[in-house]
């Protein structure tokens, strides 16, 4: 049985992003998780966190995490404190305060490289800039929200791939599975 530690990765990824980017509120967090998951899928054929993203008006949203933030499960509540703080734009911003240190033990080197690169790339971006970055034409979000007109529809990870790449990835995956089965 394959153990992937997605929950531990998610919590530690939130810790890392809140410590390594400026003004990491809910919107920025959601967009960073999306970029990391879809970039990793593009390279490895799987996400880092296992989250599913929906195409909402403001961009991709990991719906399960969106719902959990209001009432975190015990493991997340022990590691992270979520609170609302007033802003000068009229609506409060969710802030994230890590209650423990980042633990990289369940991440691969490739995952960590993508995480660090995304954190650096978007370190100083604000929520509006993050929304704009996810709304680019032909992005997975754009394909679901605008082209398919599937408001709040799930964004398939396969949309991160160029045409034909998904079929090739499936072929390689099947070949690897056949080799593992042959080796017993």
Secondary structure, DSSP 8 states (H G I E B T S, - for coil): -----HHHHHHHHHHHHHHHSTT--HHHHHHHHHHHHHHHHHHHSS-SS---EEEETTEEEEHHHHHHHHT--HHHHHHEEEEEE--TTSS-EEEEEESS----TT--HHHHHHHHHHHHHTTT--HHHHHHHHT-TTSHHHIIIIIS--TT-B--GGGGS-TTHHHHHHHHHHHHHHHHHHH-
